[in-house]
């Protein structure tokens, strides 16, 4: 799995989990959905992606995630 795929999959899983928690636990979990969305948006413009940095340290993938320009 490439780094791009891992970051995209992680974001998708976090959004699905937060939607489920919103329905099952509390509407406050929408904040997690908003956080994930804002993080994706800022990484598209700044190139700073904490998830990609953490995944690269864990040895996941060697590709470049969208908006994440690390070597």
C-alpha positions as CSV (number, residue, x, y, z in Angstrom):
1,X,0.0,0.0,0.0
2,X,1.4,3.4,-1.0
3,X,1.5,6.3,1.4
4,X,-1.1,8.1,-0.6
5,X,-3.5,5.2,-0.3
6,X,-2.8,4.8,3.4
7,X,-3.5,8.5,4.1
8,X,-6.7,8.4,2.1
9,X,-7.9,5.2,3.7
10,X,-7.1,6.6,7.2
11,X,-9.1,9.8,6.5
12,X,-12.0,7.7,5.2
13,X,-12.0,5.4,8.2
14,X,-11.9,8.3,10.6
15,X,-14.8,10.0,8.9
16,X,-16.9,6.8,9.0
17,X,-16.1,6.2,12.6
18,X,-17.0,9.8,13.6
19,X,-20.3,9.6,11.7
20,X,-21.2,6.3,13.5
21,X,-20.2,7.8,16.8
22,X,-22.4,10.8,16.1
23,X,-25.4,8.6,15.5
24,X,-24.7,6.2,18.4
25,X,-23.1,8.3,21.1
26,X,-23.3,12.1,20.8
27,X,-23.6,14.8,18.1
28,X,-20.4,16.3,19.5
29,X,-18.5,13.6,17.4
30,X,-19.2,15.8,14.3
31,X,-16.2,17.8,15.6
32,X,-13.9,14.9,14.6
33,X,-15.4,14.8,11.1
34,X,-14.8,18.6,10.9
35,X,-11.2,18.1,12.2
36,X,-10.4,15.5,9.6
37,X,-11.9,17.6,6.8
38,X,-10.0,20.7,7.8
39,X,-6.8,18.7,8.1
40,X,-7.2,17.4,4.5
41,X,-7.9,20.9,3.3
42,X,-4.9,22.5,5.0
43,X,-2.6,19.7,3.8
44,X,-3.7,20.4,0.2
45,X,-2.5,24.0,0.5
46,X,0.4,23.8,2.9
47,X,2.0,20.4,2.2
48,X,2.0,19.6,5.9
49,X,0.4,16.3,6.7
50,X,0.9,14.9,10.2
51,X,-0.8,11.6,9.2
52,X,1.7,11.1,6.3
53,X,4.6,11.9,8.6
54,X,3.5,9.4,11.2
55,X,2.8,6.7,8.6
56,X,6.2,7.2,7.0
57,X,7.9,6.7,10.3
58,X,5.9,3.5,10.7
59,X,7.3,2.4,7.3
60,X,4.0,2.5,5.5
61,X,4.4,3.1,1.7
62,X,7.0,5.0,-0.2
63,X,4.7,7.1,-2.4
64,X,3.7,10.7,-1.8
65,X,0.3,11.5,-0.3
66,X,-1.6,14.3,-2.0
67,X,-0.5,17.6,-0.6
68,X,2.3,16.0,1.4
69,X,5.7,16.6,-0.1
70,X,8.2,14.6,1.9
71,X,11.3,12.7,0.8
